[in-house]
Amino acid sequence: MESHGSSFSSLQAYFRALSQTPTRLSRRACSVSTSFDEVSRVRARSGPYMERTLRWFDLVGFGVGGMVGAGVFVSTGRGALRAGPAVVLSYAIAGLCALLSAFCYTEFAVDMPVAGGAFSYLRVTFGEFAAFLTGANLVMDYVMSNAAVARSFTSYLGTAIGVSTDKWRLTVPSLPDGFNQIDIVAVVVVLIITLIICYSTRESSVVNMVLTGLHILFIAFVILVGFWQGDWRNFTEPGDPEHHPSGFFPFGASGVFEGAAMVYLSYIGYDAVSTMAEEVRDPVKDIPIGVSGSVILVTILYCLMAASMSKLLPYDMFNAETPFVAAFRGKSDGWGWVSNVIGVGASFGILTSLLVAMLGQARYMCVIGRSSVVPAWFARVHPKTSTPVNASAFLGVFTAAIALFTELRVLLDLVSIGTLSVFYMVANAVIYRRYVAQGTTDPRPTLSFLCSFTLTSIIFTFIWKFAPPGNPKGFMLSACGVIALALIQIFHCMVPQARKPEFWGVPLMPWIPSISIFLNIFLLGSLNGPSYVRFGFFSALAVLVYVFYSVHASFDAEEDEFFGQKNGESHMESKEIEDLGLKV
């Protein structure tokens, strides 16, 4: 039987493939995979399987290490400027919101324990193009933020030992501004972590456990010192009562929720835990405990840090960018050295968050390679280490190259629009997957609900951000809230679920994913303009890659499998005829 030729075998074949782009797009862009295919046929494209060595406590360690980075020392100050001492409640609310979003990831990870995380979840619900677009943005997000975090390690290490950052970096005057400070330390850190994650996931977990434990010890020390040296009156009295309101809620309930929006980004990191699902020994038991447990532990830790900071200083005296460091450095009673301890703790936090993020980005890239929308070379799993060595090494070197030259001026607790958009998509996907069964259920009621609820959430966010204060604003926000609640209740009563999770599912469906959708849209509205510009640029670049490469590579893979199955069937038929002739 004639084999299907590759679209990239020659220039003529590629131009012929490009002429068929509209047909191939209509065939592949919305094509969905199945959970069974993802854990069997697609997974087999990596060759050797990733070894199942992780338990729930490993996942908790990865989750805590991924979330509690150096940004925890920054976000408290920014949140307190909005909420005052009630920033403690802001952290509790943000932790609850993160837990709701984590539930959506957990349902998919338990049902489909593969390394693809959000990419695989979207591929089985909304199709190949949506998965590729979000996956490409997510990987680029990881690389850029990891490069920035690696460079910040130099700054915090300098703070810890009292050496200026300029002495750690080489300045090259001939290079343009922003690219002229060579950071060798950041490159060394990235490459060492790359070697660790290439060597073994089990050993990576051990390293993460040690570093996370040390980081938490430093944080616990800072919390204890804050409570010891602080004054309970700071919870209700500002430093300047004439110009700043008093009380535990100086800015009211709205200030608490604005503070929650500011500190929510400090919880990002649990999504990387879902990419470890393929290496978990007992996914049904370990994944829910690992993901939810890490979010709960981090929430408790953050609330204690916020309470310690609020007891140490009046909220109007916080430094927005470095509240803990500035608070101790400004003390004249011999406690200035604690700022150096914070630098050491932040350095450990950077290493753990970098380790978890680099593990996650490699597994995303590996599974994207399995789907054939990027070269299959990225999907290979090394037979000895049972890790995606190719994806880990490539992205590690790429991250190191960016960290070497580029001064990415982003805060440690700032997560780009790409990550929040993926959280939004996963929350939509878990609703769609529960209420729509491919080929047997009409998807229009579910899609209508998701679009209507998204539009209502966007309108609410715009009113919150741009409408002037006053009664009209309160009325419009209340109206949007009532409409959103009515949409959820009508959908819940009118549309039956098409499937029930076999092992673990998000409770209170569709309320919890809907709240997650709203919160992610609300947070997307709080991001600045450059984030949207960068997201638009990367999205446009991803679309071009998909149109000019990925859709054709995916089409070739589909055709090769089709011809492979046909050849297999022909071989079986000829064997059956031969056997029948022997019997006769």
C-alpha positions as CSV (number, residue, x, y, z in Angstrom):
1,M,0.0,0.0,0.0
2,E,1.2,3.5,-0.9
3,S,2.6,5.5,2.1
4,H,1.7,9.1,2.7
5,G,4.6,11.4,2.0
6,S,5.9,14.0,4.5
7,S,5.0,17.6,4.0
8,F,8.6,18.5,4.7
9,S,10.4,15.9,2.5
10,S,11.1,18.6,-0.1
11,L,10.4,22.2,-0.9
12,Q,7.9,21.1,-3.5
13,A,6.1,18.9,-1.0
14,Y,6.0,21.8,1.5
15,F,4.5,24.2,-1.0
16,R,1.9,21.6,-1.9
17,A,1.1,21.2,1.8
18,L,0.8,25.0,2.1
19,S,-1.8,25.1,-0.7
20,Q,-3.9,22.6,1.3
21,T,-3.7,24.7,4.5
22,P,-7.4,25.6,4.7
23,T,-8.4,22.0,4.3
24,R,-5.9,20.8,6.9
25,L,-6.9,23.5,9.4
26,S,-10.5,22.5,9.2
27,R,-9.6,18.9,9.8
28,R,-7.0,19.3,12.5
29,A,-7.6,22.6,14.4
30,C,-10.7,21.4,16.3
31,S,-9.8,17.7,16.4
32,V,-10.0,16.4,19.9
33,S,-8.1,13.5,21.5
34,T,-9.5,11.2,24.2
35,S,-8.3,10.4,27.7
36,F,-7.6,6.8,26.7
37,D,-5.5,8.0,23.7
38,E,-3.5,10.4,25.9
39,V,-2.5,7.8,28.5
40,S,-1.9,5.0,25.9
41,R,-1.2,5.7,22.2
42,V,0.0,9.3,22.6
43,R,2.1,8.5,25.6
44,A,3.8,5.7,23.8
45,R,5.4,8.2,21.4
46,S,7.9,9.1,24.0
47,G,9.4,5.6,24.0
48,P,10.2,4.5,27.5
49,Y,7.7,5.5,30.2
50,M,8.5,8.0,32.9
51,E,9.0,6.1,36.1
52,R,6.3,6.3,38.7
53,T,8.2,7.2,41.9
54,L,6.4,10.2,43.4
55,R,4.0,10.1,46.3
56,W,1.7,12.7,47.8
57,F,4.3,14.2,50.0
58,D,6.6,14.8,47.0
59,L,3.7,16.6,45.3
60,V,3.1,18.7,48.4
61,G,6.8,19.6,48.4
62,F,6.8,20.5,44.7
63,G,3.6,22.6,45.2
64,V,5.0,24.5,48.3
65,G,8.4,25.0,46.6
66,G,6.8,26.2,43.4
67,M,4.5,28.7,45.1
68,V,6.6,30.0,48.0
69,G,9.3,31.8,46.1
70,A,11.0,35.1,46.8
71,G,7.7,36.9,45.8
72,V,6.2,36.2,49.2
73,F,8.5,38.9,50.6
74,V,7.1,41.4,48.1
75,S,3.4,40.8,47.8
76,T,2.5,41.5,51.5
77,G,3.5,45.1,51.2
78,R,1.5,45.7,48.0
79,G,-1.5,43.9,49.4
80,A,-1.4,45.8,52.7
81,L,-1.5,49.2,50.9
82,R,-4.9,48.1,49.6
83,A,-6.3,46.2,52.6
84,G,-4.4,47.5,55.6
85,P,-3.9,45.0,58.4
86,A,-6.8,43.0,56.9
87,V,-4.3,41.8,54.3
88,V,-4.3,38.6,56.4
89,L,-7.9,38.0,55.2
90,S,-6.8,39.0,51.7
91,Y,-4.4,36.1,51.8
92,A,-7.1,33.7,53.1
93,I,-9.5,34.7,50.3
94,A,-6.8,34.4,47.7
95,G,-5.9,31.0,49.0
96,L,-9.6,29.9,48.8
97,C,-9.7,31.1,45.2
98,A,-6.5,29.3,44.4
99,L,-7.9,26.1,45.9
100,L,-11.0,26.4,43.6
101,S,-8.8,26.7,40.6
102,A,-6.6,23.8,41.8
103,F,-9.7,21.6,42.0
104,C,-10.2,22.0,38.2
105,Y,-6.6,20.8,37.6
106,T,-7.1,17.9,40.0
107,E,-10.1,16.5,38.2
108,F,-8.2,16.3,34.9
109,A,-5.0,15.1,36.5
110,V,-6.7,12.2,38.2
111,D,-8.7,11.2,35.2
112,M,-5.8,11.6,32.8
113,P,-2.5,11.2,34.6
114,V,-0.1,12.4,31.9
115,A,2.7,15.0,31.9
116,G,0.9,17.5,29.6
117,G,-1.0,19.4,32.3
118,A,-3.2,22.1,30.8
119,F,-2.1,21.3,27.2
120,S,-3.5,17.8,27.4
121,Y,-6.7,18.9,29.2
122,L,-7.5,21.4,26.5
123,R,-6.6,19.0,23.7
124,V,-9.3,16.5,24.9
125,T,-11.9,19.3,25.2
126,F,-11.4,22.2,22.8
127,G,-9.1,20.7,20.3
128,E,-5.6,20.9,18.9
129,F,-5.4,24.6,18.0
130,A,-6.7,25.9,21.4
131,A,-4.3,23.5,23.2
132,F,-1.3,24.6,21.0
133,L,-2.0,28.3,21.4
134,T,-2.3,28.1,25.2
135,G,0.6,25.6,25.5
136,A,2.9,27.7,23.4
137,N,2.2,30.8,25.5
138,L,2.6,28.8,28.7
139,V,6.0,27.4,27.7
140,M,7.2,30.9,26.6
141,D,5.9,32.3,29.9
142,Y,7.8,29.7,31.9
143,V,11.0,30.4,30.0
144,M,10.8,34.2,30.3
145,S,9.8,34.2,34.0
146,N,12.4,31.5,34.8
147,A,15.1,33.7,33.2
148,A,14.0,36.7,35.3
149,V,13.9,34.6,38.5
150,A,17.3,33.3,37.8
151,R,18.7,36.8,37.5
152,S,16.9,37.9,40.7
153,F,18.8,35.1,42.5
154,T,22.0,37.2,42.0
155,S,20.3,40.2,43.7
156,Y,19.0,38.3,46.7
157,L,22.3,36.4,47.2
158,G,24.0,39.8,47.1
159,T,21.6,41.0,49.8
160,A,22.3,37.9,51.9
161,I,26.1,38.4,52.0
162,G,26.2,42.2,51.7
163,V,27.7,42.4,48.2
164,S,26.3,44.8,45.5
165,T,24.7,43.2,42.5
166,D,26.9,45.2,40.2
167,K,29.9,43.3,41.4
168,W,28.3,40.0,40.3
169,R,27.5,41.1,36.8
170,L,29.7,42.2,33.9
171,T,28.7,45.3,32.0
172,V,29.3,45.4,28.2
173,P,29.0,49.0,27.0
174,S,28.7,48.0,23.3
175,L,25.5,46.1,23.9
176,P,22.1,48.0,24.1
177,D,20.6,49.0,27.4
178,G,18.7,46.1,29.0
179,F,21.0,43.6,27.3
180,N,24.4,44.8,28.5
181,Q,24.6,43.2,31.9
182,I,26.1,39.7,31.7
183,D,24.9,37.5,34.6
184,I,27.1,34.4,34.8
185,V,25.7,33.4,38.2
186,A,22.2,33.1,36.8
187,V,23.4,31.0,33.9
188,V,25.3,28.6,36.3
189,V,22.2,28.3,38.5
190,V,19.9,27.4,35.5
191,L,22.4,24.9,34.1
192,I,22.9,23.2,37.4
193,I,19.1,22.8,37.9
194,T,18.8,21.6,34.3
195,L,21.3,18.8,35.1
196,I,19.4,17.9,38.2
197,I,16.0,17.6,36.5
198,C,17.6,15.6,33.6
199,Y,19.2,13.2,36.0
200,S,16.2,12.0,37.9
201,T,12.7,13.3,39.0
202,R,13.1,11.4,42.3
203,E,16.4,13.2,43.1
204,S,14.8,16.5,42.0
205,S,12.2,15.9,44.6
206,V,14.8,15.3,47.3
207,V,16.6,18.5,46.4
208,N,13.4,20.4,46.3
209,M,12.4,19.0,49.8
210,V,15.7,20.1,51.3
211,L,15.6,23.6,49.8
212,T,11.9,24.1,50.6
213,G,12.5,22.9,54.2
214,L,15.4,25.4,54.6
215,H,13.3,28.2,53.0
216,I,10.4,27.5,55.4
217,L,12.7,27.5,58.4
218,F,13.9,31.0,57.4
219,I,10.3,32.1,56.9
220,A,9.3,30.7,60.3
221,F,12.2,32.6,61.9
222,V,11.0,35.8,60.3
223,I,7.5,35.2,61.4
224,L,8.6,34.5,65.0
225,V,10.8,37.6,65.1
226,G,7.9,39.7,63.7
227,F,5.5,38.5,66.4
228,W,8.2,38.9,69.1
229,Q,9.2,42.4,68.1
230,G,5.8,43.7,67.0
231,D,3.0,45.5,68.7
232,W,-0.7,44.4,68.7
233,R,-1.8,48.1,68.4
234,N,-0.4,48.1,64.8
235,F,-3.4,46.0,63.8
236,T,-5.7,48.9,64.4
237,E,-3.7,52.1,64.6
238,P,-1.8,53.6,61.6
239,G,1.5,55.4,62.0
240,D,-0.1,58.6,60.8
241,P,-3.7,58.7,62.0
242,E,-4.3,62.2,60.6
243,H,-3.8,61.1,57.0
244,H,-4.7,57.4,57.1
245,P,-7.8,55.7,58.3
246,S,-7.7,53.5,61.5
247,G,-9.1,50.1,62.3
248,F,-8.5,46.5,61.2
249,F,-10.5,47.3,58.0
250,P,-9.3,50.8,57.1
251,F,-10.4,50.5,53.5
252,G,-13.5,48.3,54.0
253,A,-14.5,45.1,52.3
254,S,-13.5,46.4,48.9
255,G,-10.0,47.0,50.1
256,V,-9.8,43.4,51.3
257,F,-10.8,42.1,47.9
258,E,-8.5,44.4,46.1
259,G,-5.7,43.1,48.3
260,A,-6.7,39.6,47.5
261,A,-6.3,40.3,43.8
262,M,-2.9,41.7,44.5
263,V,-1.6,38.7,46.5
264,Y,-3.4,36.0,44.5
265,L,-0.5,35.9,42.1
266,S,1.8,34.6,44.9
267,Y,-0.2,31.3,44.8
268,I,0.7,30.5,41.2
269,G,2.9,27.4,40.9
270,Y,0.5,24.6,41.8
271,D,-0.2,24.1,38.1
272,A,3.3,22.7,37.6
273,V,2.4,19.9,40.0
274,S,-0.2,18.6,37.6
275,T,2.6,18.0,35.0
276,M,4.1,15.4,37.4
277,A,0.9,13.3,37.2
278,E,2.5,10.7,34.9
279,E,5.2,10.1,37.5
280,V,2.9,9.6,40.5
281,R,2.6,6.1,42.0
282,D,-1.1,6.4,42.9
283,P,-2.7,9.3,41.0
284,V,-6.2,8.8,42.5
285,K,-5.0,9.2,46.0
286,D,-1.8,11.2,45.7
287,I,-2.8,14.0,43.3
288,P,-5.8,15.5,45.2
289,I,-3.7,15.4,48.5
290,G,-0.6,16.8,46.8
291,V,-2.3,19.7,44.9
292,S,-4.9,20.7,47.5
293,G,-2.6,20.1,50.5
294,S,0.1,22.4,49.1
295,V,-2.3,25.2,48.5
296,I,-3.7,24.9,52.0
297,L,-0.2,24.8,53.6
298,V,0.9,27.8,51.6
299,T,-2.3,29.7,52.6
300,I,-1.5,29.2,56.3
301,L,2.1,30.2,55.8
302,Y,1.1,33.4,53.9
303,C,-1.5,34.4,56.5
304,L,1.1,34.0,59.3
305,M,3.6,36.1,57.4
306,A,1.0,38.8,56.8
307,A,0.0,38.8,60.5
308,S,3.6,39.0,61.5
309,M,4.3,42.0,59.2
310,S,1.1,43.8,60.4
311,K,2.2,43.4,64.0
312,L,5.7,44.6,63.2
313,L,4.7,47.8,61.5
314,P,1.6,50.0,61.0
315,Y,0.3,49.4,57.5
316,D,0.9,53.0,56.3
317,M,4.7,52.5,57.0
318,F,5.1,49.4,54.8
319,N,7.5,49.5,51.9
320,A,5.5,48.4,48.9
321,E,8.3,46.5,47.2
322,T,10.4,45.1,50.1
323,P,8.3,45.3,53.3
324,F,10.2,42.8,55.4
325,V,13.7,43.8,54.4
326,A,12.9,47.5,54.9
327,A,11.2,46.9,58.2
328,F,14.2,45.2,59.8
329,R,16.8,47.3,58.0
330,G,15.3,50.4,59.5
331,K,15.5,49.2,63.1
332,S,18.1,50.7,65.2
333,D,18.0,48.2,68.1
334,G,20.3,45.6,66.6
335,W,17.8,43.8,64.4
336,G,19.0,45.0,61.0
337,W,20.8,41.7,60.4
338,V,17.5,40.0,59.9
339,S,17.3,41.6,56.5
340,N,20.3,39.5,55.5
341,V,18.5,36.4,56.8
342,I,15.5,37.3,54.6
343,G,18.0,37.5,51.7
344,V,19.2,34.0,52.4
345,G,15.6,32.7,52.7
346,A,14.6,34.4,49.5
347,S,17.6,32.8,47.7
348,F,16.4,29.3,48.8
349,G,12.8,30.3,47.6
350,I,14.1,31.3,44.2
351,L,15.9,28.0,43.8
352,T,12.8,25.9,44.7
353,S,10.5,27.9,42.5
354,L,13.0,27.7,39.6
355,L,13.4,23.9,40.1
356,V,9.6,23.3,40.1
357,A,9.0,25.6,37.1
358,M,11.7,24.0,35.0
359,L,10.4,20.6,35.8
360,G,7.0,21.8,34.6
361,Q,8.1,23.5,31.4
362,A,10.0,20.4,30.3
363,R,7.0,18.2,30.8
364,Y,4.7,20.6,28.9
365,M,7.2,20.6,26.0
366,C,7.5,16.8,26.1
367,V,3.7,16.3,25.7
368,I,3.4,19.0,23.1
369,G,6.0,17.0,21.2
370,R,3.9,13.8,21.6
371,S,1.0,15.5,19.8
372,S,3.3,16.1,16.8
373,V,2.7,19.9,16.6
374,V,6.4,20.4,17.4
375,P,9.2,18.0,16.5
376,A,8.8,14.6,18.1
377,W,12.4,14.9,19.3
378,F,11.1,16.9,22.3
379,A,8.9,14.0,23.3
380,R,11.7,11.4,23.9
381,V,12.1,10.0,27.4
382,H,15.6,8.8,28.2
383,P,15.5,5.0,29.0
384,K,18.0,5.3,31.9
385,T,16.8,8.4,33.7
386,S,13.1,8.1,32.8
387,T,13.0,11.9,32.3
388,P,12.3,14.0,29.2
389,V,15.9,14.8,28.7
390,N,15.6,16.5,25.3
391,A,12.9,19.0,26.3
392,S,14.7,19.6,29.7
393,A,18.1,20.3,28.1
394,F,16.7,22.4,25.2
395,L,14.6,24.7,27.4
396,G,17.3,24.8,30.1
397,V,19.9,26.1,27.6
398,F,17.3,28.5,26.1
399,T,16.5,29.9,29.6
400,A,20.1,30.2,30.4
401,A,20.8,32.2,27.2
402,I,18.0,34.6,28.0
403,A,19.1,35.0,31.6
404,L,22.7,35.7,30.5
405,F,21.9,38.9,28.5
406,T,18.4,40.0,29.1
407,E,17.4,42.2,32.1
408,L,13.7,41.3,32.3
409,R,12.2,44.0,34.4
410,V,9.4,42.0,36.0
411,L,8.5,41.6,39.7
412,L,9.0,38.1,41.2
413,D,5.3,37.9,42.1
414,L,4.0,39.0,38.7
415,V,2.6,36.3,36.6
416,S,1.9,37.1,33.0
417,I,-1.4,37.1,31.2
418,G,-0.5,33.7,29.6
419,T,-0.7,31.8,32.9
420,L,-3.9,33.3,34.0
421,S,-5.5,32.7,30.6
422,V,-4.6,29.0,30.9
423,F,-6.3,28.9,34.3
424,Y,-9.3,30.4,32.7
425,M,-9.3,27.9,29.9
426,V,-8.9,24.9,32.2
427,A,-11.9,26.1,34.3
428,N,-14.0,26.3,31.1
429,A,-12.7,22.9,30.0
430,V,-13.7,21.1,33.2
431,I,-17.3,22.4,32.8
432,Y,-17.4,21.5,29.1
433,R,-16.1,18.0,29.7
434,R,-18.7,17.3,32.4
435,Y,-21.7,18.5,30.3
436,V,-20.7,17.5,26.8
437,A,-20.0,14.0,25.5
438,Q,-18.5,14.1,22.0
439,G,-20.9,12.8,19.4
440,T,-23.9,12.3,21.7
441,T,-24.5,15.6,23.5
442,D,-25.4,19.0,21.9
443,P,-22.6,21.3,22.9
444,R,-24.5,24.5,22.2
445,P,-26.2,25.0,25.6
446,T,-22.8,24.6,27.4
447,L,-21.0,26.8,25.0
448,S,-23.7,29.5,25.3
449,F,-23.4,29.4,29.1
450,L,-19.6,29.7,29.0
451,C,-19.7,32.6,26.6
452,S,-22.5,34.4,28.4
453,F,-20.8,34.0,31.8
454,T,-17.5,35.1,30.4
455,L,-19.0,38.2,28.9
456,T,-20.8,39.0,32.2
457,S,-17.5,38.6,34.0
458,I,-15.7,40.9,31.6
459,I,-18.3,43.6,31.9
460,F,-18.1,43.4,35.7
461,T,-14.3,43.7,35.5
462,F,-14.5,46.7,33.2
463,I,-17.0,48.5,35.5
464,W,-14.9,47.7,38.6
465,K,-11.7,49.1,36.9
466,F,-13.0,52.1,35.0
467,A,-16.3,53.3,36.4
468,P,-16.1,56.3,38.8
469,P,-17.0,55.6,42.5
470,G,-20.6,56.2,43.5
471,N,-24.0,54.6,43.6
472,P,-24.2,54.0,39.8
473,K,-21.1,51.9,40.0
474,G,-22.5,49.8,42.9
475,F,-25.8,49.3,41.1
476,M,-24.0,48.1,37.9
477,L,-21.7,45.8,39.8
478,S,-24.7,44.3,41.7
479,A,-26.7,43.9,38.5
480,C,-23.7,42.0,36.9
481,G,-23.4,39.8,40.0
482,V,-27.1,38.9,40.0
483,I,-27.0,38.1,36.2
484,A,-23.9,35.9,36.7
485,L,-25.5,34.0,39.6
486,A,-28.7,33.6,37.6
487,L,-26.8,32.2,34.6
488,I,-25.1,29.6,36.8
489,Q,-28.4,28.5,38.4
490,I,-30.3,28.3,35.1
491,F,-27.5,26.2,33.6
492,H,-27.3,24.0,36.6
493,C,-31.1,23.3,36.5
494,M,-31.6,23.1,32.7
495,V,-28.5,21.2,31.5
496,P,-27.8,17.7,32.8
497,Q,-24.2,16.4,33.2
498,A,-23.1,14.1,30.4
499,R,-20.5,12.3,32.5
500,K,-19.6,11.7,36.1
501,P,-15.9,11.5,37.2
502,E,-14.9,7.9,37.9
503,F,-12.4,8.6,40.7
504,W,-12.4,12.3,41.8
505,G,-14.4,15.3,40.6
506,V,-14.8,19.0,41.3
507,P,-17.5,19.3,44.0
508,L,-20.5,21.7,43.6
509,M,-20.4,21.6,39.8
510,P,-20.8,24.1,38.0
511,W,-20.4,26.6,40.8
512,I,-16.7,26.1,41.7
513,P,-15.3,26.2,38.1
514,S,-17.6,29.2,37.3
515,I,-16.2,31.1,40.3
516,S,-12.7,30.2,39.1
517,I,-13.6,31.6,35.6
518,F,-14.8,34.9,37.1
519,L,-11.8,35.3,39.4
520,N,-9.3,34.7,36.5
521,I,-11.0,37.2,34.3
522,F,-11.1,39.7,37.2
523,L,-7.3,39.2,37.7
524,L,-6.7,39.4,34.0
525,G,-8.3,42.9,34.2
526,S,-5.7,43.9,36.8
527,L,-2.7,43.3,34.6
528,N,-1.0,46.2,32.8
529,G,-0.9,47.1,29.1
530,P,2.5,45.6,28.3
531,S,1.3,42.2,29.5
532,Y,-1.4,42.3,26.8
533,V,1.0,43.5,24.2
534,R,3.4,40.6,25.0
535,F,0.5,38.1,25.0
536,G,-0.7,39.4,21.6
537,F,2.8,39.1,20.2
538,F,3.4,35.6,21.4
539,S,-0.1,34.5,20.4
540,A,0.4,35.9,16.9
541,L,3.8,34.1,16.7
542,A,2.2,30.8,17.9
543,V,-0.6,31.1,15.2
544,L,2.1,31.6,12.5
545,V,4.0,28.5,13.7
546,Y,0.8,26.5,13.8
547,V,-0.3,27.5,10.3
548,F,3.1,27.1,8.6
549,Y,4.4,24.1,10.5
550,S,2.3,22.5,13.3
551,V,-0.9,21.8,11.4
552,H,1.1,20.0,8.6
553,A,3.2,18.0,11.0
554,S,0.0,17.0,12.8
555,F,-1.7,16.1,9.6
556,D,1.3,13.9,8.5
557,A,1.2,12.1,11.9
558,E,-2.5,11.4,11.5
559,E,-2.0,10.1,7.9
560,D,1.0,8.0,9.0
561,E,-1.1,6.4,11.7
562,F,-3.9,5.8,9.3
563,F,-1.7,4.1,6.7
564,G,0.0,2.2,9.5
565,Q,-3.4,0.8,10.7
566,K,-4.3,0.0,7.1
567,N,-1.1,-1.9,6.6
568,G,-1.6,-3.7,9.8
569,E,-5.1,-4.7,8.8
570,S,-3.9,-5.8,5.4
571,H,-1.2,-7.9,7.0
572,M,-3.8,-9.5,9.4
573,E,-6.2,-10.2,6.4
574,S,-3.4,-11.9,4.4
575,K,-2.4,-14.0,7.4
576,E,-6.0,-15.1,8.0
577,I,-6.3,-16.1,4.3
578,E,-3.0,-18.0,4.5
579,D,-4.1,-19.8,7.6
580,L,-7.5,-20.6,6.0
581,G,-5.7,-22.1,3.0
582,L,-3.5,-24.3,5.2
583,K,-6.6,-25.6,7.0
584,V,-8.3,-26.4,3.7
